[in-house]
């Protein structure tokens, strides 16, 4: 959107940051630290901000040996081009990551390699090396760290959000406020953003810079088809990454890069359990040993009813080895795992919410192979042939097609009920978006920086080809810092558009400042009757969980009420709904977690424990 000096601004800031995830939070705090008044505009409602940073493993890349890591980094590119200034920024940032944690996040990093007997990866993988590709030269220079000894618990996001909260005097945050247009002068200088807020489109000025950090496009079916070339990929992260930043970047005249690069996160064939389109899938290996999906009388078929990959081999961060190269997985339109009655009985015993939900809502069964073939839309002869071939391999112990391990194959019994479970191809994160340079400036098609326009995070990340675990979160921190600092620098040409004597023009229509501070400045003012106590936890996947408990005079737990929560709709809310009754029945907060909702369960337990501790303290006086 091109404007002239006569535009009516609804509000003017020094820096506008689009997106309140890991990159946006980092950019905002560093812009504020450099003297800027900052607006963060987030599309998601409060409690669902955080982007993929909230749902990620929380591990961040680090290298103790930058020059060795440079060799490893180039191999991850698989011969694809890397801009030297971007490479230098990445490697410098990774080498300084321990200091970054201590100085800027105000936590002492938990470096995986420094704790070989207490490595979080031991819970999710047999090989505890932190290098995704240990076979590459100098892979030992790749390390991972977290803000504490734990993964998949939103801990990094909680810290990043707190650093923004610490700076509320200089940072406003608007929720449910998507950007709809980039505002530029005729010479393409970015001077503001149109933001849709409370049903109205607002003209928000940015004196010194706009940071584009809206995340990827993993939940945009159209963009996945246009840029990646797959029919549909089910997101395992946030549902708010719909690629809005790509449209904004194109409008501003940006050059795009890395558009086909993405990584998955699933089980057999990198597929995940079925969900309805538009729902968030789940990263099973983080929660459960999924051997029942690839061990026994079970196999995977593609659109024509034939096997197409080795079921017992997991991808490496969403990439499969293929004749000397690492490639993203094949993505059939309608893949199924097919199994017999005895395998069904094994799957039905799995005490894990996603599996229970899948078998209850999506399972297809038939009393013959012919009928099953008709139900899943494949040729009967093809499915029978696939079963016969699988059985011959199971009996011989030699899978001639895909070399699946002999001890994972068991003869398929087609004489009883047979089953098919539809699966979905997963996507953890995309990497494409507007090209940026080492200063986090967004580039035009001719490799010139678009004035006052910056990028950070998953949208146009530095990942050129193969993904090394922890590098996207590192990108959020590294380029978030660079983008925030550079966006905050006073631009000599800003007086061409803005009047420095006023931060809001005459007739401004935006009176409110920030959604975040309005929420945080108020205390939890909840009515408490006799023997009622309040408990709060921020350890879940959403923001604070607030509970009110009722106890009797002997401190027995009589009731647990959840007053506030913003856990995920798919599995987190199951814990919120289920655990209070169990806690009351067992008269303790220390109950088993709900499978598939471990973080939400831990937060519920912590909140109730805090309330019980308050009750004990009160009664001890």
C-alpha positions as CSV (number, residue, x, y, z in Angstrom):
1,X,0.0,0.0,0.0
2,X,1.6,3.3,-1.1
3,X,0.7,6.5,0.8
4,X,1.7,10.1,0.8
5,X,2.2,12.5,3.7
6,X,-1.5,13.3,4.0
7,X,-2.3,9.9,5.6
8,X,-4.2,9.9,8.8
9,X,-2.3,7.8,11.4
10,X,-4.4,6.2,14.1
11,X,-1.3,5.7,16.2
12,X,2.5,6.0,15.7
13,X,5.3,3.9,17.3
14,X,9.0,3.8,16.7
15,X,8.9,0.1,15.8
16,X,6.0,-2.2,14.9
17,X,6.6,-6.0,15.3
18,X,4.2,-8.3,13.5
19,X,3.8,-11.6,15.3
20,X,4.3,-12.5,19.0
21,X,6.2,-15.7,18.8
22,X,9.8,-16.4,19.7
23,X,11.2,-14.0,17.0
24,X,8.6,-11.3,17.6
25,X,9.1,-11.4,21.4
26,X,12.9,-11.2,20.9
27,X,12.7,-8.3,18.3
28,X,10.3,-6.3,20.6
29,X,12.5,-6.6,23.7
30,X,15.7,-5.6,21.9
31,X,14.0,-2.7,20.1
32,X,12.7,-1.5,23.5
33,X,16.2,-2.0,25.0
34,X,17.4,0.4,22.3
35,X,15.1,3.2,23.2
36,X,12.1,2.4,21.0
37,X,8.4,2.5,21.8
38,X,7.2,-0.8,20.3
39,X,3.9,-2.3,19.2
40,X,3.6,-6.1,18.9
41,X,0.5,-7.0,16.8
42,X,-0.5,-10.7,17.1
43,X,-3.1,-12.5,15.1
44,X,-3.9,-15.2,17.7
45,X,-6.1,-14.6,20.8
46,X,-4.4,-14.2,24.2
47,X,-3.2,-17.6,25.5
48,X,-2.6,-18.9,22.0
49,X,0.3,-16.5,21.1
50,X,3.8,-17.8,20.8
51,X,3.6,-19.4,17.4
52,X,5.6,-22.6,16.9
53,X,8.0,-21.6,19.7
54,X,5.2,-22.4,22.2
55,X,4.8,-26.0,20.7
56,X,8.4,-26.8,19.9
57,X,10.8,-29.0,21.7
58,X,12.3,-25.8,23.4
59,X,15.9,-26.7,22.5
60,X,18.1,-24.1,20.9
61,X,21.2,-24.5,18.8
62,X,24.6,-23.7,20.0
63,X,28.2,-24.3,18.9
64,X,31.3,-24.3,21.1
65,X,33.5,-24.3,17.9
66,X,32.2,-21.9,15.2
67,X,34.6,-22.8,12.5
68,X,33.9,-26.5,12.7
69,X,30.2,-25.8,12.8
70,X,30.6,-23.8,9.6
71,X,31.7,-27.0,7.8
72,X,28.7,-28.8,9.3
73,X,26.3,-26.0,8.3
74,X,27.5,-26.1,4.7
75,X,26.9,-29.8,4.5
76,X,23.3,-29.3,5.8
77,X,22.7,-27.1,2.8
78,X,23.5,-30.1,0.5
79,X,25.1,-27.9,-2.1
80,X,22.4,-25.2,-2.1
81,X,23.5,-21.6,-2.0
82,X,24.1,-19.8,1.4
83,X,24.6,-16.1,1.5
84,X,27.9,-15.4,3.3
85,X,26.6,-12.6,5.5
86,X,23.7,-14.7,6.7
87,X,26.0,-17.6,7.4
88,X,28.3,-15.3,9.4
89,X,25.4,-13.9,11.4
90,X,24.1,-17.4,12.2
91,X,27.4,-18.9,13.2
92,X,28.3,-15.9,15.3
93,X,25.0,-16.1,17.0
94,X,25.3,-19.8,17.7
95,X,28.7,-19.4,19.2
96,X,27.4,-16.7,21.6
97,X,24.3,-18.6,22.6
98,X,25.4,-19.5,26.1
99,X,26.1,-15.8,26.9
100,X,22.8,-14.9,25.2
101,X,20.9,-17.2,27.6
102,X,22.7,-15.8,30.7
103,X,22.7,-12.1,29.7
104,X,19.4,-11.7,27.9
105,X,17.1,-14.6,28.9
106,X,18.5,-14.3,32.5
107,X,18.8,-18.1,32.9
108,X,21.7,-20.5,33.0
109,X,21.6,-22.7,30.0
110,X,21.2,-26.5,30.3
111,X,23.7,-27.7,27.6
112,X,22.9,-31.2,26.6
113,X,26.5,-32.3,25.9
114,X,27.5,-31.2,29.4
115,X,25.0,-33.5,31.0
116,X,25.6,-36.9,29.3
117,X,23.7,-38.8,32.1
118,X,20.8,-36.4,32.2
119,X,20.2,-35.6,28.6
120,X,16.6,-34.8,27.7
121,X,17.0,-36.4,24.3
122,X,17.3,-39.8,26.0
123,X,13.5,-39.6,26.4
124,X,12.9,-39.2,22.7
125,X,15.7,-41.0,20.9
126,X,18.1,-43.9,21.2
127,X,21.0,-41.8,19.9
128,X,21.7,-39.0,22.3
129,X,24.0,-37.0,20.0
130,X,22.7,-33.5,19.6
131,X,23.7,-33.4,15.9
132,X,20.9,-34.3,13.6
133,X,23.4,-35.7,11.1
134,X,26.3,-37.2,13.1
135,X,27.7,-38.7,9.9
136,X,28.5,-35.2,8.5
137,X,32.0,-33.8,9.0
138,X,32.5,-31.8,12.3
139,X,28.9,-32.6,13.4
140,X,30.3,-32.7,17.0
141,X,30.4,-28.9,16.8
142,X,26.6,-28.8,16.9
143,X,25.1,-28.6,20.4
144,X,21.7,-28.0,21.9
145,X,20.6,-26.2,25.1
146,X,17.4,-25.4,26.9
147,X,16.4,-23.0,29.6
148,X,16.2,-25.9,32.0
149,X,16.4,-29.7,31.9
150,X,13.2,-30.4,30.0
151,X,11.7,-30.4,26.6
152,X,8.2,-29.9,25.0
153,X,7.0,-27.9,27.9
154,X,6.8,-24.3,26.6
155,X,9.6,-23.2,29.0
156,X,11.6,-21.1,26.5
157,X,8.4,-19.4,25.3
158,X,7.5,-18.6,28.9
159,X,10.9,-16.9,29.4
160,X,10.7,-14.9,26.2
161,X,7.2,-13.7,27.1
162,X,8.4,-12.7,30.6
163,X,11.1,-10.6,29.1
164,X,8.5,-8.7,27.1
165,X,6.3,-8.3,30.3
166,X,9.3,-6.8,32.0
167,X,9.3,-4.1,29.4
168,X,5.6,-3.2,29.4
169,X,6.4,0.5,29.8
170,X,7.9,0.5,26.3
171,X,6.0,-2.4,24.6
172,X,2.3,-2.6,23.8
173,X,0.9,-6.0,22.7
174,X,-2.4,-6.3,20.7
175,X,-4.0,-9.7,20.4
176,X,-6.4,-10.7,17.6
177,X,-5.0,-7.9,15.6
178,X,-3.7,-9.3,12.2
179,X,-1.7,-7.1,9.8
180,X,-3.5,-6.7,6.5
181,X,-1.2,-4.3,4.6
182,X,2.3,-2.9,4.7
183,X,2.3,0.9,4.3
184,X,5.1,2.3,2.1
185,X,6.1,5.6,0.6
186,X,6.4,5.9,-3.2
187,X,10.1,5.0,-2.9
188,X,9.1,1.7,-1.1
189,X,10.3,2.8,2.3
190,X,8.2,0.9,4.9
191,X,6.5,3.4,7.3
192,X,3.7,1.5,8.9
193,X,1.1,-1.3,8.8
194,X,-2.6,-1.5,8.5
195,X,-3.8,-3.7,11.3
196,X,-7.4,-5.0,11.7
197,X,-8.3,-4.5,15.3
198,X,-11.7,-4.8,17.0
199,X,-13.4,-4.9,13.6
200,X,-11.7,-1.8,12.2
201,X,-8.6,-1.3,10.0
202,X,-6.1,1.0,11.7
203,X,-3.2,2.9,10.2
204,X,-0.3,2.3,12.5
205,X,2.8,4.2,11.8
206,X,6.4,3.0,12.4
207,X,9.0,5.8,12.5
208,X,12.0,3.5,12.4
209,X,11.1,0.1,11.2
210,X,8.6,-2.8,10.9
211,X,9.7,-6.4,11.8
212,X,8.0,-9.2,10.0
213,X,7.9,-12.2,12.2
214,X,4.5,-13.8,11.7
215,X,5.7,-17.4,11.4
216,X,5.4,-19.9,8.5
217,X,2.6,-21.3,6.4
218,X,2.2,-24.8,7.8
219,X,-1.6,-24.3,8.3
220,X,-2.3,-22.9,4.8
221,X,-3.4,-25.7,2.4
222,X,-3.2,-23.3,-0.6
223,X,0.3,-22.1,0.2
224,X,1.5,-25.7,0.8
225,X,0.2,-26.6,-2.6
226,X,1.6,-23.5,-4.3
227,X,5.1,-23.5,-2.7
228,X,5.8,-27.0,-1.4
229,X,3.8,-28.9,-4.0
230,X,1.9,-31.3,-1.7
231,X,-1.8,-31.8,-1.4
232,X,-2.2,-31.4,2.3
233,X,0.1,-31.5,5.3
234,X,-1.2,-31.5,8.9
235,X,0.5,-29.0,11.3
236,X,1.8,-30.3,14.6
237,X,2.4,-26.8,15.8
238,X,0.3,-23.6,16.0
239,X,-2.8,-23.3,13.9
240,X,-2.1,-19.6,13.4
241,X,0.8,-20.0,11.0
242,X,-1.2,-19.4,7.8
243,X,1.4,-17.6,5.8
244,X,0.1,-14.1,6.2
245,X,3.6,-12.8,6.3
246,X,4.3,-14.1,2.8
247,X,1.4,-12.0,1.4
248,X,2.7,-8.9,3.3
249,X,6.2,-9.5,2.0
250,X,5.1,-9.8,-1.6
251,X,3.0,-6.7,-1.3
252,X,6.1,-4.8,0.0
253,X,8.2,-6.0,-3.0
254,X,10.2,-8.7,-1.2
255,X,12.1,-11.5,-2.8
256,X,11.2,-15.0,-1.5
257,X,13.6,-17.8,-0.7
258,X,13.7,-21.4,0.8
259,X,10.0,-21.8,-0.2
260,X,10.0,-25.6,-0.7
261,X,11.9,-26.4,2.5
262,X,10.0,-27.8,5.4
263,X,10.4,-30.5,8.0
264,X,7.9,-33.1,9.3
265,X,7.4,-34.7,12.7
266,X,5.6,-38.0,12.8
267,X,5.7,-41.7,13.2
268,X,5.5,-44.3,10.5
269,X,6.5,-42.7,7.2
270,X,6.5,-39.4,9.0
271,X,2.7,-39.6,9.1
272,X,0.7,-38.7,12.2
273,X,-2.6,-40.0,13.5
274,X,-5.6,-38.7,11.7
275,X,-7.2,-35.4,12.5
276,X,-9.9,-33.4,10.7
277,X,-8.6,-30.8,8.3
278,X,-7.8,-27.6,10.2
279,X,-7.0,-29.4,13.5
280,X,-3.6,-29.6,15.0
281,X,-1.9,-33.0,14.8
282,X,0.5,-34.3,17.4
283,X,4.2,-35.3,17.5
284,X,3.9,-38.8,18.8
285,X,7.6,-39.7,19.3
286,X,7.8,-37.0,22.0
287,X,5.1,-38.7,24.0
288,X,5.0,-42.5,23.3
289,X,7.0,-45.4,21.9
290,X,4.9,-46.0,18.7
291,X,6.2,-49.4,17.9
292,X,2.7,-50.9,17.5
293,X,2.5,-48.8,14.3
294,X,5.4,-50.6,12.7
295,X,5.8,-53.9,14.6
296,X,3.5,-56.8,13.9
297,X,0.9,-57.6,11.2
298,X,0.6,-54.0,10.1
299,X,1.9,-52.1,7.1
300,X,1.5,-48.7,5.4
301,X,0.0,-48.2,1.9
302,X,-0.3,-45.2,-0.4
303,X,-3.0,-44.0,-2.7
304,X,-3.0,-47.2,-4.8
305,X,-3.0,-49.7,-1.9
306,X,0.7,-50.6,-2.2
307,X,3.5,-50.1,0.3
308,X,5.8,-47.2,-0.5
309,X,8.3,-46.9,2.3
310,X,10.0,-48.8,5.1
311,X,7.6,-48.5,8.1
312,X,10.2,-49.1,10.9
313,X,12.5,-46.3,9.9
314,X,11.9,-42.8,11.4
315,X,12.8,-39.7,9.6
316,X,15.6,-37.4,10.9
317,X,13.9,-34.1,11.7
318,X,11.5,-34.8,8.8
319,X,14.0,-36.0,6.3
320,X,14.6,-39.5,4.8
321,X,17.7,-40.9,3.4
322,X,17.3,-41.6,-0.4
323,X,20.2,-42.9,-2.5
324,X,22.8,-40.5,-1.0
325,X,20.5,-37.5,-0.5
326,X,18.2,-36.5,2.3
327,X,14.7,-35.7,1.1
328,X,11.4,-34.7,2.6
329,X,9.0,-37.7,2.8
330,X,6.5,-38.8,0.1
331,X,3.1,-37.4,0.9
332,X,0.2,-39.5,-0.4
333,X,-3.2,-38.0,-0.5
334,X,-4.9,-40.9,1.4
335,X,-2.3,-43.0,3.2
336,X,-3.5,-45.8,5.5
337,X,-2.0,-48.2,7.9
338,X,-3.6,-51.6,7.3
339,X,-3.7,-54.3,10.0
340,X,-5.5,-57.4,11.2
341,X,-7.5,-58.3,14.3
342,X,-4.6,-59.3,16.5
343,X,-2.8,-56.0,15.7
344,X,-6.0,-54.1,16.4
345,X,-6.1,-55.6,19.9
346,X,-2.6,-54.4,20.5
347,X,-3.4,-50.9,19.3
348,X,-6.6,-50.8,21.4
349,X,-4.5,-51.4,24.6
350,X,-2.4,-48.2,24.1
351,X,-3.3,-45.8,27.0
352,X,-2.7,-42.7,25.0
353,X,-5.4,-40.1,24.1
354,X,-4.4,-39.6,20.4
355,X,-4.5,-43.3,19.7
356,X,-7.8,-43.8,21.6
357,X,-9.3,-40.8,19.7
358,X,-8.0,-42.1,16.3
359,X,-9.4,-45.6,16.8
360,X,-12.8,-44.3,18.0
361,X,-13.3,-41.6,15.4
362,X,-11.5,-42.7,12.2
363,X,-11.0,-46.5,12.2
364,X,-12.3,-48.4,9.1
365,X,-13.1,-52.1,9.4
366,X,-14.5,-54.8,7.2
367,X,-15.1,-58.5,7.4
368,X,-13.1,-59.2,4.2
369,X,-10.1,-57.7,2.3
370,X,-12.4,-57.1,-0.7
371,X,-14.8,-54.9,1.4
372,X,-11.9,-53.1,3.0
373,X,-10.4,-52.3,-0.4
374,X,-13.7,-50.8,-1.5
375,X,-14.0,-48.7,1.6
376,X,-10.5,-47.1,1.2
377,X,-10.8,-46.7,-2.5
378,X,-8.2,-49.1,-3.9
379,X,-8.3,-52.1,-6.2
380,X,-9.1,-55.3,-4.5
381,X,-6.4,-57.2,-6.4
382,X,-3.8,-54.7,-5.5
383,X,-4.5,-54.8,-1.7
384,X,-4.6,-58.7,-1.8
385,X,-1.3,-58.7,-3.6
386,X,0.2,-56.3,-1.1
387,X,-0.9,-58.6,1.8
388,X,0.4,-61.7,0.1
389,X,3.8,-60.0,-0.6
390,X,4.0,-58.7,3.0
391,X,3.2,-62.2,4.3
392,X,5.9,-63.8,2.2
393,X,8.4,-61.3,3.5
394,X,7.3,-61.9,7.1
395,X,7.7,-65.7,6.7
396,X,11.1,-65.4,5.0
397,X,12.3,-62.6,7.3
398,X,13.5,-60.8,4.2
399,X,11.7,-57.7,3.0
400,X,12.9,-57.5,-0.5
401,X,11.2,-54.2,-1.2
402,X,12.2,-51.9,1.7
403,X,14.4,-54.0,4.1
404,X,12.1,-53.6,7.1
405,X,13.6,-55.5,10.0
406,X,12.5,-59.1,10.2
407,X,11.5,-58.9,13.9
408,X,9.0,-56.2,13.1
409,X,7.0,-58.3,10.6
410,X,4.3,-60.8,11.5
411,X,2.0,-62.7,9.1
412,X,-1.2,-60.8,8.3
413,X,-4.4,-62.8,9.0
414,X,-7.0,-61.9,6.4
415,X,-9.5,-64.5,7.6
416,X,-11.0,-62.3,10.3
417,X,-11.9,-58.6,10.6
418,X,-9.4,-56.4,8.8
419,X,-8.8,-52.7,9.5
420,X,-7.4,-49.5,7.9
421,X,-6.6,-46.3,9.8
422,X,-6.2,-43.2,7.7
423,X,-3.1,-41.2,8.4
424,X,-2.0,-37.6,7.6
425,X,1.3,-36.3,6.4
426,X,2.7,-34.0,9.1
427,X,4.5,-30.7,8.9
428,X,6.3,-29.2,11.8
429,X,7.5,-26.0,10.3
430,X,8.2,-24.3,7.0
431,X,11.3,-22.2,6.3
432,X,10.3,-20.1,3.3
433,X,9.5,-16.4,3.2
434,X,11.1,-13.1,2.4
435,X,14.8,-13.2,1.9
436,X,16.8,-11.3,4.5
437,X,20.5,-10.3,4.8
438,X,22.8,-10.6,7.7
439,X,21.4,-7.4,9.2
440,X,17.9,-8.9,9.1
441,X,16.9,-6.5,6.4
442,X,14.3,-7.9,4.0
443,X,15.5,-7.8,0.4
444,X,13.8,-6.9,-2.9
445,X,14.1,-9.1,-6.1
446,X,17.4,-7.3,-7.0
447,X,19.0,-8.0,-3.6
448,X,18.5,-4.4,-2.3
449,X,17.3,-3.9,1.2
450,X,13.7,-2.6,1.4
451,X,14.1,0.5,3.7
452,X,13.0,0.1,7.3
453,X,11.8,-3.5,6.7
454,X,13.2,-6.4,8.8
455,X,12.6,-10.2,9.2
456,X,13.2,-12.8,11.8
457,X,12.2,-16.4,12.7
458,X,10.5,-19.1,10.8
459,X,9.2,-16.8,8.1
460,X,12.2,-16.8,5.7
461,X,14.6,-18.5,8.1
462,X,18.2,-19.3,7.4
463,X,17.5,-23.0,6.9
464,X,18.6,-23.6,3.3
465,X,18.0,-27.4,3.0
466,X,18.3,-30.0,5.8
467,X,17.1,-28.9,9.2
468,X,19.3,-29.3,12.2
469,X,17.3,-29.5,15.4
470,X,17.3,-26.3,17.5
471,X,18.2,-24.1,14.6
472,X,14.8,-22.5,14.0
473,X,14.6,-21.4,17.7
474,X,18.2,-20.1,17.4
475,X,17.1,-18.1,14.3
476,X,14.3,-16.6,16.4
477,X,16.7,-15.4,19.0
478,X,19.6,-14.4,16.7
479,X,17.7,-12.6,14.0
480,X,15.1,-11.4,16.5
481,X,17.9,-9.5,18.3
482,X,19.4,-8.2,15.1
483,X,16.1,-7.1,13.7
484,X,15.0,-5.4,16.9
485,X,18.2,-3.5,17.3
486,X,18.3,-2.4,13.7
487,X,14.6,-1.5,13.5
488,X,15.1,0.7,16.6
489,X,17.8,2.8,15.1
490,X,16.6,6.3,14.3
491,X,16.1,6.8,10.6
492,X,17.2,10.2,9.2
493,X,14.3,10.2,6.7
494,X,11.5,9.6,9.1
495,X,10.6,13.3,9.3
496,X,9.5,13.0,5.7
497,X,6.4,11.2,7.0
498,X,6.1,11.7,10.7
499,X,5.9,14.7,13.0
500,X,8.3,14.0,15.8
501,X,6.4,16.3,18.2
502,X,3.4,14.0,18.5
503,X,3.1,10.3,18.7
504,X,-0.5,10.3,17.7
505,X,-1.9,12.5,14.9
506,X,-4.9,14.7,15.3
507,X,-8.1,12.8,15.3
508,X,-6.5,9.5,16.3
509,X,-9.0,6.7,16.9
510,X,-6.9,4.2,18.8
511,X,-7.0,5.1,22.5
512,X,-6.0,1.9,24.2
513,X,-2.4,0.9,24.7
514,X,-1.9,-2.8,25.3
515,X,-3.9,-5.9,25.9
516,X,-1.0,-7.6,27.7
517,X,-0.5,-5.0,30.4
518,X,-4.2,-4.6,31.0
519,X,-4.3,-8.3,31.9
520,X,-1.1,-8.4,33.9
521,X,-1.6,-5.3,36.0
522,X,-4.8,-6.7,37.5
523,X,-4.5,-9.3,40.2
524,X,-6.5,-12.4,40.3
525,X,-9.3,-10.9,42.3
526,X,-11.5,-14.0,42.9
527,X,-14.0,-14.4,45.7
528,X,-12.7,-16.9,48.3
529,X,-15.1,-18.3,50.9
530,X,-14.0,-20.2,54.0
531,X,-11.4,-22.9,53.2
532,X,-11.1,-21.8,49.6
533,X,-7.6,-21.0,48.2
534,X,-6.2,-19.9,44.9
535,X,-3.4,-21.6,42.9
536,X,-1.6,-20.5,39.7
537,X,0.8,-22.2,37.3
538,X,2.5,-21.0,34.2
539,X,3.9,-24.4,33.3
540,X,1.3,-25.4,30.8
541,X,1.2,-25.0,27.0
542,X,-1.0,-21.9,27.4
543,X,-0.7,-19.0,29.7
544,X,-1.5,-19.1,33.4
545,X,-3.8,-21.8,34.8
546,X,-5.7,-20.5,37.7
547,X,-7.6,-22.8,40.1
548,X,-9.7,-22.4,43.2
549,X,-9.7,-25.3,45.6
550,X,-12.0,-26.0,48.5
551,X,-10.8,-28.1,51.5
552,X,-12.4,-29.2,54.7
553,X,-10.9,-28.4,58.2
554,X,-8.6,-31.4,57.9
555,X,-7.3,-30.1,54.6
556,X,-9.0,-32.9,52.6
557,X,-9.5,-31.8,49.0
558,X,-13.3,-31.3,48.4
559,X,-13.4,-29.4,45.1
560,X,-11.1,-28.1,42.3
561,X,-12.4,-25.3,40.0
562,X,-10.5,-24.1,37.0
563,X,-11.0,-20.4,36.7
564,X,-8.7,-19.6,33.9
565,X,-6.8,-21.5,31.3
566,X,-5.8,-21.3,27.6
567,X,-4.6,-24.9,26.9
568,X,-4.7,-26.4,23.4
569,X,-8.2,-27.4,22.2
570,X,-7.0,-30.9,21.1
571,X,-5.4,-32.6,24.1
572,X,-4.6,-29.9,26.8
573,X,-8.2,-29.3,27.6
574,X,-8.7,-33.0,28.3
575,X,-6.4,-32.7,31.2
576,X,-8.2,-29.5,32.4
577,X,-11.5,-31.3,32.3
578,X,-10.4,-34.7,33.6
579,X,-7.9,-34.0,36.4
580,X,-10.0,-32.0,38.9
581,X,-12.4,-34.9,39.5
582,X,-9.5,-37.4,39.9
583,X,-7.7,-35.1,42.3
584,X,-10.7,-34.8,44.5
585,X,-11.4,-38.6,44.4
586,X,-7.8,-39.4,45.4
587,X,-7.5,-36.3,47.7
588,X,-4.1,-35.3,46.2
589,X,-2.7,-33.2,43.4
590,X,-0.2,-35.9,42.7
591,X,-2.1,-37.9,40.1
592,X,-1.1,-39.4,36.8
593,X,-0.8,-37.1,33.8
594,X,-3.3,-37.4,31.0
595,X,-1.6,-39.2,28.1
596,X,-1.0,-36.7,25.2
597,X,-1.3,-33.7,27.5
598,X,1.7,-34.0,29.8
599,X,2.5,-30.3,30.0
600,X,-1.1,-29.3,30.8
601,X,-1.3,-32.1,33.4
602,X,1.9,-30.9,35.1
603,X,0.6,-27.3,35.2
604,X,-2.7,-28.5,36.7
605,X,-0.9,-30.4,39.4
606,X,1.4,-27.4,40.1
607,X,-1.6,-25.0,40.4
608,X,-3.5,-27.3,42.8
609,X,-0.3,-28.0,44.8
610,X,0.2,-24.2,45.2
611,X,-3.3,-23.8,46.4
612,X,-2.9,-26.7,48.9
613,X,0.4,-25.2,50.1
614,X,-1.5,-21.9,50.8
615,X,-4.2,-23.9,52.7
616,X,-1.6,-25.6,54.8
617,X,0.2,-22.3,55.5
618,X,-3.1,-20.6,56.5
619,X,-4.1,-23.4,58.8
620,X,-0.7,-23.5,60.5
621,X,-1.0,-20.0,61.7
